[in-house]
């Protein structure tokens, strides 16, 4: 950005903070801070002080540009390395539940890392943007960027958790829903500051996209459970994770519209910032910890089955399972019955008894883990 004309000419507004001019007037004699010459409400600097102020501002601008440039390129390299060396998402979605939950936890790690970085970045003045329509509210640009970098990953985690029952195109559609909603909200906050109609249009389109995203989240619950679950019924971990995400994301549009970024109904900066921080922490912490808990409990159940059936590492190689896989095939994730084929009544009874034994052992392991006595199982 160009240097301010007042700075270039040596004239500064009378309301300028004297603390900001301390580096410029460091050469003046002690006690001379109260002897600045004022003409028509403007502060007059000497030629030497004017040159020093111009050089200081040019140095600050160059530093910011260099940091942003380096940060963008290193972020791009990190993303490229992650994609190049990671497992293809198409394979992950078709893999065993254990593998899918592990990848979901890795995505949660990225969410936590990006959130921490951009929250610390908000402490700087680099990302500060003044919104005049909201009563001169200073927006931390790092906050919407944080959401743009993390919320699509949370929607992607749900698709991967659902597995092969969720259509592959959802790996792109669901993250794009959240990405588009956040971009429209950011555009409305910036350009709607001058043209109010832009803010209203962006908000209404974002709300429509949010409703569409929730609709597809509901469809995924139905697909994962083979039509046995929905928004109002069911008890699977996938349904709970989906509802948790919907419930914790729903307050964001309401808080946006009352903040200075929206209609400016609330102008208390402390309440606004605490509200954003509270909603952000609740949404991400609840989702991340729940996914981690589902993975831990599932691994405990697998551990029990391995110990009870040492000669059967996996449930077989049929139904798209990898040989030696420790995860149950097909509908066993949701709790469906094993494909018995043409089994006799005695074989069905034995299979049912083995299933009940495994379920009971899993309950024992979960209980012992909850009591902190997992080593005694």
ZAKEKE-191997 format. One record per residue (C-alpha): chain; x negated, y negated, z. Coordinates in steps of 0.2 Angstrom, whole numbers, plus 5000, padded with zeros to 4 digits. Example, Ala and Ser with C-alpha at 12.3 -4.5 7.8 and 13.67 -1.06 7.14 Angstrom:
BEGIN
+-------+------+------+------+
! chain !   xx !   yy !   zz !
+-------+------+------+------+
!     A ! 4938 ! 5022 ! 5039 !
!     A ! 4932 ! 5005 ! 5036 !
+-------+------+------+------+
This chain:
BEGIN
+-------+------+------+------+
! chain !   xx !   yy !   zz !
+-------+------+------+------+
!     A ! 5000 ! 5000 ! 5000 !
!     A ! 4994 ! 4982 ! 4996 !
!     A ! 4987 ! 4971 ! 5010 !
!     A ! 5000 ! 4960 ! 5018 !
!     A ! 4999 ! 4942 ! 5010 !
!     A ! 4999 ! 4934 ! 5027 !
!     A ! 4984 ! 4945 ! 5031 !
!     A ! 4975 ! 4941 ! 5015 !
!     A ! 4978 ! 4922 ! 5017 !
!     A ! 4973 ! 4922 ! 5036 !
!     A ! 4990 ! 4918 ! 5042 !
!     A ! 4999 ! 4930 ! 5054 !
!     A ! 5016 ! 4929 ! 5062 !
!     A ! 5017 ! 4921 ! 5078 !
!     A ! 5025 ! 4936 ! 5086 !
!     A ! 5010 ! 4947 ! 5081 !
!     A ! 5003 ! 4956 ! 5096 !
!     A ! 4987 ! 4948 ! 5103 !
!     A ! 4981 ! 4966 ! 5108 !
!     A ! 4981 ! 4970 ! 5089 !
!     A ! 4969 ! 4956 ! 5086 !
!     A ! 4956 ! 4960 ! 5099 !
!     A ! 4945 ! 4970 ! 5087 !
!     A ! 4946 ! 4955 ! 5075 !
!     A ! 4942 ! 4941 ! 5087 !
!     A ! 4929 ! 4951 ! 5097 !
!     A ! 4916 ! 4938 ! 5093 !
!     A ! 4925 ! 4924 ! 5101 !
!     A ! 4920 ! 4918 ! 5118 !
!     A ! 4928 ! 4925 ! 5133 !
!     A ! 4944 ! 4916 ! 5138 !
!     A ! 4947 ! 4909 ! 5121 !
!     A ! 4961 ! 4921 ! 5117 !
!     A ! 4974 ! 4907 ! 5123 !
!     A ! 4966 ! 4894 ! 5111 !
!     A ! 4973 ! 4901 ! 5094 !
!     A ! 4978 ! 4887 ! 5082 !
!     A ! 4997 ! 4888 ! 5078 !
!     A ! 5005 ! 4880 ! 5063 !
!     A ! 5023 ! 4882 ! 5059 !
!     A ! 5024 ! 4898 ! 5070 !
!     A ! 5009 ! 4906 ! 5061 !
!     A ! 4992 ! 4911 ! 5068 !
!     A ! 4977 ! 4904 ! 5059 !
!     A ! 4961 ! 4914 ! 5058 !
!     A ! 4944 ! 4909 ! 5054 !
!     A ! 4937 ! 4915 ! 5037 !
!     A ! 4925 ! 4927 ! 5047 !
!     A ! 4940 ! 4934 ! 5057 !
!     A ! 4951 ! 4935 ! 5041 !
!     A ! 4937 ! 4946 ! 5032 !
!     A ! 4935 ! 4957 ! 5047 !
!     A ! 4954 ! 4960 ! 5048 !
!     A ! 4955 ! 4964 ! 5029 !
!     A ! 4940 ! 4976 ! 5031 !
!     A ! 4948 ! 4985 ! 5046 !
!     A ! 4965 ! 4987 ! 5037 !
!     A ! 4956 ! 4994 ! 5022 !
!     A ! 4947 ! 5006 ! 5032 !
!     A ! 4962 ! 5012 ! 5041 !
!     A ! 4971 ! 5014 ! 5024 !
!     A ! 4957 ! 5024 ! 5017 !
!     A ! 4956 ! 5035 ! 5032 !
!     A ! 4975 ! 5039 ! 5031 !
!     A ! 4974 ! 5043 ! 5012 !
!     A ! 4959 ! 5054 ! 5015 !
!     A ! 4967 ! 5064 ! 5029 !
!     A ! 4983 ! 5066 ! 5020 !
!     A ! 4974 ! 5072 ! 5004 !
!     A ! 4963 ! 5085 ! 5014 !
!     A ! 4978 ! 5091 ! 5023 !
!     A ! 4989 ! 5094 ! 5008 !
!     A ! 4975 ! 5104 ! 4999 !
!     A ! 4970 ! 5114 ! 5014 !
!     A ! 4989 ! 5118 ! 5017 !
!     A ! 4990 ! 5124 ! 4999 !
!     A ! 4975 ! 5135 ! 5001 !
!     A ! 4982 ! 5143 ! 5016 !
!     A ! 4998 ! 5146 ! 5008 !
!     A ! 4990 ! 5154 ! 4993 !
!     A ! 4979 ! 5165 ! 5004 !
!     A ! 4994 ! 5171 ! 5013 !
!     A ! 5004 ! 5175 ! 4997 !
!     A ! 4989 ! 5183 ! 4989 !
!     A ! 4984 ! 5194 ! 5003 !
!     A ! 5001 ! 5198 ! 5011 !
!     A ! 5013 ! 5212 ! 5006 !
!     A ! 5025 ! 5208 ! 4993 !
!     A ! 5042 ! 5204 ! 5000 !
!     A ! 5051 ! 5215 ! 4988 !
!     A ! 5042 ! 5230 ! 4996 !
!     A ! 5044 ! 5223 ! 5013 !
!     A ! 5063 ! 5222 ! 5011 !
!     A ! 5064 ! 5241 ! 5005 !
!     A ! 5052 ! 5247 ! 5019 !
!     A ! 5056 ! 5255 ! 5035 !
!     A ! 5064 ! 5244 ! 5049 !
!     A ! 5048 ! 5245 ! 5059 !
!     A ! 5038 ! 5237 ! 5045 !
!     A ! 5052 ! 5224 ! 5042 !
!     A ! 5053 ! 5218 ! 5060 !
!     A ! 5034 ! 5217 ! 5061 !
!     A ! 5035 ! 5205 ! 5045 !
!     A ! 5049 ! 5195 ! 5053 !
!     A ! 5038 ! 5193 ! 5069 !
!     A ! 5024 ! 5187 ! 5058 !
!     A ! 5036 ! 5174 ! 5050 !
!     A ! 5041 ! 5169 ! 5068 !
!     A ! 5022 ! 5166 ! 5071 !
!     A ! 5021 ! 5154 ! 5056 !
!     A ! 5037 ! 5145 ! 5062 !
!     A ! 5029 ! 5142 ! 5079 !
!     A ! 5013 ! 5137 ! 5072 !
!     A ! 5020 ! 5124 ! 5060 !
!     A ! 5032 ! 5117 ! 5073 !
!     A ! 5017 ! 5115 ! 5085 !
!     A ! 5007 ! 5106 ! 5072 !
!     A ! 5020 ! 5094 ! 5066 !
!     A ! 5026 ! 5090 ! 5084 !
!     A ! 5008 ! 5085 ! 5088 !
!     A ! 5007 ! 5075 ! 5072 !
!     A ! 5022 ! 5065 ! 5077 !
!     A ! 5011 ! 5058 ! 5091 !
!     A ! 5001 ! 5048 ! 5078 !
!     A ! 5007 ! 5033 ! 5069 !
!     A ! 5003 ! 5040 ! 5051 !
!     A ! 5021 ! 5047 ! 5049 !
!     A ! 5030 ! 5032 ! 5056 !
!     A ! 5044 ! 5025 ! 5044 !
!     A ! 5055 ! 5010 ! 5049 !
!     A ! 5073 ! 5012 ! 5046 !
!     A ! 5081 ! 4994 ! 5047 !
!     A ! 5099 ! 5000 ! 5045 !
!     A ! 5098 ! 5009 ! 5062 !
!     A ! 5093 ! 4994 ! 5072 !
!     A ! 5074 ! 4995 ! 5067 !
!     A ! 5073 ! 5013 ! 5072 !
!     A ! 5056 ! 5021 ! 5068 !
!     A ! 5057 ! 5039 ! 5060 !
!     A ! 5044 ! 5052 ! 5063 !
!     A ! 5042 ! 5059 ! 5045 !
!     A ! 5033 ! 5074 ! 5052 !
!     A ! 5050 ! 5080 ! 5060 !
!     A ! 5060 ! 5083 ! 5044 !
!     A ! 5044 ! 5090 ! 5036 !
!     A ! 5043 ! 5102 ! 5051 !
!     A ! 5061 ! 5108 ! 5048 !
!     A ! 5057 ! 5110 ! 5029 !
!     A ! 5042 ! 5121 ! 5032 !
!     A ! 5051 ! 5132 ! 5045 !
!     A ! 5070 ! 5134 ! 5043 !
!     A ! 5068 ! 5143 ! 5026 !
!     A ! 5057 ! 5155 ! 5035 !
!     A ! 5070 ! 5159 ! 5048 !
!     A ! 5083 ! 5162 ! 5034 !
!     A ! 5070 ! 5173 ! 5025 !
!     A ! 5068 ! 5183 ! 5041 !
!     A ! 5086 ! 5188 ! 5042 !
!     A ! 5086 ! 5194 ! 5024 !
!     A ! 5071 ! 5205 ! 5027 !
!     A ! 5078 ! 5211 ! 5043 !
!     A ! 5094 ! 5217 ! 5033 !
!     A ! 5083 ! 5228 ! 5022 !
!     A ! 5088 ! 5235 ! 5005 !
!     A ! 5107 ! 5233 ! 5009 !
!     A ! 5105 ! 5214 ! 5006 !
!     A ! 5103 ! 5210 ! 4987 !
!     A ! 5085 ! 5205 ! 4983 !
!     A ! 5091 ! 5188 ! 4976 !
!     A ! 5095 ! 5182 ! 4994 !
!     A ! 5076 ! 5181 ! 4997 !
!     A ! 5077 ! 5166 ! 4987 !
!     A ! 5095 ! 5160 ! 4989 !
!     A ! 5095 ! 5159 ! 5008 !
!     A ! 5079 ! 5149 ! 5010 !
!     A ! 5084 ! 5137 ! 4996 !
!     A ! 5100 ! 5133 ! 5005 !
!     A ! 5091 ! 5127 ! 5020 !
!     A ! 5078 ! 5119 ! 5010 !
!     A ! 5090 ! 5109 ! 5000 !
!     A ! 5100 ! 5104 ! 5015 !
!     A ! 5085 ! 5097 ! 5024 !
!     A ! 5079 ! 5088 ! 5008 !
!     A ! 5096 ! 5080 ! 5006 !
!     A ! 5096 ! 5074 ! 5024 !
!     A ! 5079 ! 5066 ! 5022 !
!     A ! 5083 ! 5058 ! 5006 !
!     A ! 5099 ! 5051 ! 5014 !
!     A ! 5089 ! 5044 ! 5029 !
!     A ! 5077 ! 5035 ! 5017 !
!     A ! 5087 ! 5029 ! 5002 !
!     A ! 5103 ! 5027 ! 5012 !
!     A ! 5094 ! 5014 ! 5023 !
!     A ! 5097 ! 5002 ! 5009 !
!     A ! 5112 ! 5010 ! 4999 !
!     A ! 5124 ! 5017 ! 5011 !
!     A ! 5134 ! 5027 ! 4998 !
!     A ! 5118 ! 5038 ! 4995 !
!     A ! 5118 ! 5042 ! 5014 !
!     A ! 5136 ! 5047 ! 5013 !
!     A ! 5135 ! 5058 ! 4997 !
!     A ! 5119 ! 5067 ! 5004 !
!     A ! 5128 ! 5071 ! 5020 !
!     A ! 5144 ! 5078 ! 5012 !
!     A ! 5134 ! 5088 ! 4999 !
!     A ! 5123 ! 5095 ! 5013 !
!     A ! 5139 ! 5100 ! 5023 !
!     A ! 5146 ! 5109 ! 5008 !
!     A ! 5129 ! 5118 ! 5006 !
!     A ! 5129 ! 5122 ! 5025 !
!     A ! 5146 ! 5130 ! 5024 !
!     A ! 5141 ! 5140 ! 5008 !
!     A ! 5125 ! 5146 ! 5018 !
!     A ! 5136 ! 5152 ! 5033 !
!     A ! 5147 ! 5161 ! 5021 !
!     A ! 5133 ! 5171 ! 5013 !
!     A ! 5127 ! 5174 ! 5031 !
!     A ! 5143 ! 5182 ! 5035 !
!     A ! 5143 ! 5192 ! 5019 !
!     A ! 5126 ! 5199 ! 5024 !
!     A ! 5133 ! 5205 ! 5040 !
!     A ! 5146 ! 5215 ! 5031 !
!     A ! 5134 ! 5222 ! 5019 !
!     A ! 5122 ! 5227 ! 5032 !
!     A ! 5135 ! 5236 ! 5042 !
!     A ! 5144 ! 5244 ! 5027 !
!     A ! 5159 ! 5234 ! 5030 !
!     A ! 5161 ! 5238 ! 5048 !
!     A ! 5156 ! 5222 ! 5056 !
!     A ! 5160 ! 5203 ! 5053 !
!     A ! 5158 ! 5186 ! 5061 !
!     A ! 5171 ! 5191 ! 5075 !
!     A ! 5167 ! 5209 ! 5077 !
!     A ! 5152 ! 5221 ! 5079 !
!     A ! 5137 ! 5224 ! 5090 !
!     A ! 5122 ! 5226 ! 5079 !
!     A ! 5106 ! 5217 ! 5082 !
!     A ! 5107 ! 5210 ! 5064 !
!     A ! 5124 ! 5202 ! 5068 !
!     A ! 5118 ! 5194 ! 5084 !
!     A ! 5103 ! 5187 ! 5076 !
!     A ! 5114 ! 5179 ! 5062 !
!     A ! 5127 ! 5172 ! 5074 !
!     A ! 5113 ! 5165 ! 5085 !
!     A ! 5105 ! 5156 ! 5070 !
!     A ! 5122 ! 5149 ! 5064 !
!     A ! 5127 ! 5143 ! 5082 !
!     A ! 5110 ! 5134 ! 5085 !
!     A ! 5110 ! 5126 ! 5068 !
!     A ! 5128 ! 5119 ! 5069 !
!     A ! 5125 ! 5105 ! 5081 !
!     A ! 5111 ! 5097 ! 5069 !
!     A ! 5123 ! 5089 ! 5057 !
!     A ! 5133 ! 5081 ! 5071 !
!     A ! 5118 ! 5074 ! 5079 !
!     A ! 5111 ! 5068 ! 5063 !
!     A ! 5127 ! 5058 ! 5059 !
!     A ! 5127 ! 5049 ! 5076 !
!     A ! 5109 ! 5045 ! 5075 !
!     A ! 5101 ! 5030 ! 5066 !
!     A ! 5096 ! 5042 ! 5052 !
!     A ! 5115 ! 5044 ! 5049 !
!     A ! 5128 ! 5031 ! 5054 !
!     A ! 5119 ! 5024 ! 5069 !
!     A ! 5132 ! 5027 ! 5082 !
!     A ! 5119 ! 5030 ! 5095 !
!     A ! 5104 ! 5018 ! 5096 !
!     A ! 5096 ! 5024 ! 5112 !
!     A ! 5079 ! 5030 ! 5106 !
!     A ! 5075 ! 5041 ! 5121 !
!     A ! 5092 ! 5050 ! 5120 !
!     A ! 5090 ! 5052 ! 5101 !
!     A ! 5072 ! 5060 ! 5103 !
!     A ! 5076 ! 5071 ! 5117 !
!     A ! 5092 ! 5077 ! 5108 !
!     A ! 5081 ! 5082 ! 5093 !
!     A ! 5068 ! 5090 ! 5103 !
!     A ! 5081 ! 5100 ! 5113 !
!     A ! 5091 ! 5106 ! 5098 !
!     A ! 5074 ! 5111 ! 5089 !
!     A ! 5068 ! 5121 ! 5104 !
!     A ! 5084 ! 5130 ! 5108 !
!     A ! 5086 ! 5135 ! 5089 !
!     A ! 5069 ! 5141 ! 5087 !
!     A ! 5065 ! 5149 ! 5104 !
!     A ! 5081 ! 5159 ! 5104 !
!     A ! 5079 ! 5166 ! 5087 !
!     A ! 5060 ! 5170 ! 5089 !
!     A ! 5062 ! 5178 ! 5106 !
!     A ! 5077 ! 5188 ! 5100 !
!     A ! 5068 ! 5195 ! 5085 !
!     A ! 5053 ! 5199 ! 5096 !
!     A ! 5064 ! 5208 ! 5108 !
!     A ! 5073 ! 5218 ! 5094 !
!     A ! 5056 ! 5224 ! 5088 !
!     A ! 5049 ! 5229 ! 5105 !
!     A ! 5065 ! 5239 ! 5109 !
!     A ! 5065 ! 5248 ! 5092 !
!     A ! 5046 ! 5252 ! 5094 !
!     A ! 5050 ! 5259 ! 5112 !
!     A ! 5064 ! 5270 ! 5104 !
!     A ! 5052 ! 5276 ! 5091 !
!     A ! 5039 ! 5280 ! 5104 !
!     A ! 5051 ! 5291 ! 5113 !
!     A ! 5056 ! 5301 ! 5097 !
!     A ! 5038 ! 5304 ! 5093 !
!     A ! 5035 ! 5311 ! 5111 !
!     A ! 5050 ! 5322 ! 5110 !
!     A ! 5047 ! 5328 ! 5093 !
!     A ! 5028 ! 5329 ! 5091 !
!     A ! 5029 ! 5340 ! 5076 !
!     A ! 5040 ! 5329 ! 5067 !
!     A ! 5032 ! 5312 ! 5064 !
!     A ! 5046 ! 5306 ! 5053 !
!     A ! 5064 ! 5311 ! 5049 !
!     A ! 5059 ! 5317 ! 5032 !
!     A ! 5055 ! 5309 ! 5015 !
!     A ! 5072 ! 5309 ! 5008 !
!     A ! 5083 ! 5294 ! 5005 !
!     A ! 5069 ! 5282 ! 5000 !
!     A ! 5058 ! 5285 ! 5015 !
!     A ! 5040 ! 5286 ! 5015 !
!     A ! 5032 ! 5303 ! 5020 !
!     A ! 5028 ! 5302 ! 5038 !
!     A ! 5038 ! 5287 ! 5042 !
!     A ! 5044 ! 5285 ! 5060 !
!     A ! 5059 ! 5275 ! 5055 !
!     A ! 5076 ! 5284 ! 5053 !
!     A ! 5082 ! 5285 ! 5035 !
!     A ! 5096 ! 5275 ! 5027 !
!     A ! 5111 ! 5271 ! 5038 !
!     A ! 5102 ! 5277 ! 5054 !
!     A ! 5097 ! 5259 ! 5056 !
!     A ! 5115 ! 5254 ! 5059 !
!     A ! 5120 ! 5269 ! 5068 !
!     A ! 5128 ! 5280 ! 5054 !
!     A ! 5126 ! 5299 ! 5054 !
!     A ! 5112 ! 5308 ! 5046 !
!     A ! 5116 ! 5315 ! 5028 !
!     A ! 5120 ! 5333 ! 5033 !
!     A ! 5124 ! 5340 ! 5016 !
!     A ! 5132 ! 5357 ! 5016 !
!     A ! 5128 ! 5362 ! 5034 !
!     A ! 5136 ! 5375 ! 5044 !
!     A ! 5145 ! 5372 ! 5060 !
!     A ! 5131 ! 5378 ! 5071 !
!     A ! 5119 ! 5367 ! 5062 !
!     A ! 5130 ! 5352 ! 5064 !
!     A ! 5131 ! 5355 ! 5083 !
!     A ! 5112 ! 5357 ! 5084 !
!     A ! 5110 ! 5341 ! 5074 !
!     A ! 5122 ! 5332 ! 5085 !
!     A ! 5114 ! 5338 ! 5101 !
!     A ! 5097 ! 5332 ! 5095 !
!     A ! 5104 ! 5315 ! 5091 !
!     A ! 5112 ! 5313 ! 5108 !
!     A ! 5095 ! 5319 ! 5116 !
!     A ! 5086 ! 5306 ! 5106 !
!     A ! 5098 ! 5292 ! 5111 !
!     A ! 5097 ! 5297 ! 5129 !
!     A ! 5078 ! 5297 ! 5129 !
!     A ! 5078 ! 5280 ! 5121 !
!     A ! 5090 ! 5273 ! 5135 !
!     A ! 5078 ! 5280 ! 5148 !
!     A ! 5063 ! 5272 ! 5139 !
!     A ! 5072 ! 5255 ! 5138 !
!     A ! 5077 ! 5256 ! 5156 !
!     A ! 5059 ! 5260 ! 5162 !
!     A ! 5052 ! 5246 ! 5151 !
!     A ! 5065 ! 5234 ! 5159 !
!     A ! 5059 ! 5239 ! 5176 !
!     A ! 5041 ! 5237 ! 5172 !
!     A ! 5038 ! 5256 ! 5173 !
!     A ! 5035 ! 5261 ! 5155 !
!     A ! 5019 ! 5270 ! 5159 !
!     A ! 5029 ! 5283 ! 5169 !
!     A ! 5040 ! 5288 ! 5154 !
+-------+------+------+------+
